[in-house]
Amino acid sequence: MDEAEVLGDQICIMAEGRVQCCGTSLNLKTKFGIGYNLTLTKTEKTNFRDISAYMSDKLPEAILL
């Protein structure tokens, strides 16, 4: 989706030779997107509990994968 967003203003998604949906990247992400993934890298000194508590406070709907 990111590459398509850079290359065009309108994006059409096809399956089995037929257009399934068409629109701007924002429109398609809003309608069909499932959210975002945030990847954090920790060092040996990083306190996982502090980071987990901070993320839970700022993004209560976030799910740890």
C-alpha positions as CSV (number, residue, x, y, z in Angstrom):
1,M,0.0,0.0,0.0
2,D,2.9,2.4,0.8
3,E,4.4,1.9,-2.7
4,A,1.0,2.4,-4.3
5,E,0.5,5.6,-2.3
6,V,3.8,7.1,-3.6
7,L,3.0,6.1,-7.2
8,G,-0.6,7.2,-7.6
9,D,-3.4,9.4,-6.4
10,Q,-6.1,6.8,-6.9
11,I,-5.6,3.1,-6.0
12,C,-7.7,0.2,-7.4
13,I,-7.4,-3.2,-5.9
14,M,-8.2,-6.2,-8.2
15,A,-8.9,-9.8,-7.4
16,E,-9.6,-12.5,-10.0
17,G,-9.6,-9.9,-12.8
18,R,-12.2,-7.6,-11.3
19,V,-11.8,-4.3,-9.5
20,Q,-12.8,-4.9,-5.9
21,C,-12.4,-1.3,-4.6
22,C,-11.0,2.0,-5.8
23,G,-10.2,5.3,-4.0
24,T,-7.4,7.4,-2.4
25,S,-5.0,5.6,-0.1
26,L,-6.5,7.5,2.9
27,N,-10.0,6.4,1.9
28,L,-9.0,2.7,1.5
29,K,-6.9,2.7,4.7
30,T,-9.8,4.2,6.6
31,K,-12.4,1.8,5.2
32,F,-10.3,-1.5,5.1
33,G,-7.2,-0.8,7.3
34,I,-6.7,-2.8,10.5
35,G,-4.4,-0.3,12.2
36,Y,-0.7,0.2,12.6
37,N,2.2,-1.8,13.9
38,L,4.8,-0.1,16.1
39,T,8.1,-1.9,16.5
40,L,10.3,-1.0,19.4
41,T,13.9,-2.2,19.9
42,K,15.2,-2.4,23.4
43,T,18.7,-2.5,24.9
44,E,19.9,-4.5,27.8
45,K,19.2,-1.5,30.1
46,T,15.7,-1.0,28.9
47,N,13.0,-1.7,31.5
48,F,10.2,-3.5,29.7
49,R,7.7,-2.8,32.4
50,D,8.2,0.9,32.2
51,I,7.8,0.9,28.4
52,S,4.7,-1.4,28.7
53,A,3.1,0.9,31.3
54,Y,3.9,4.0,29.2
55,M,2.4,2.5,26.1
56,S,-0.7,1.3,27.9
57,D,-1.2,4.8,29.3
58,K,-0.8,6.6,25.9
59,L,-2.4,3.9,23.7
60,P,-4.8,1.9,25.8
61,E,-6.2,0.1,22.8
62,A,-2.8,-1.1,21.7
63,I,-2.2,-4.9,21.8
64,L,1.3,-6.4,22.5
65,L,2.1,-8.9,19.8
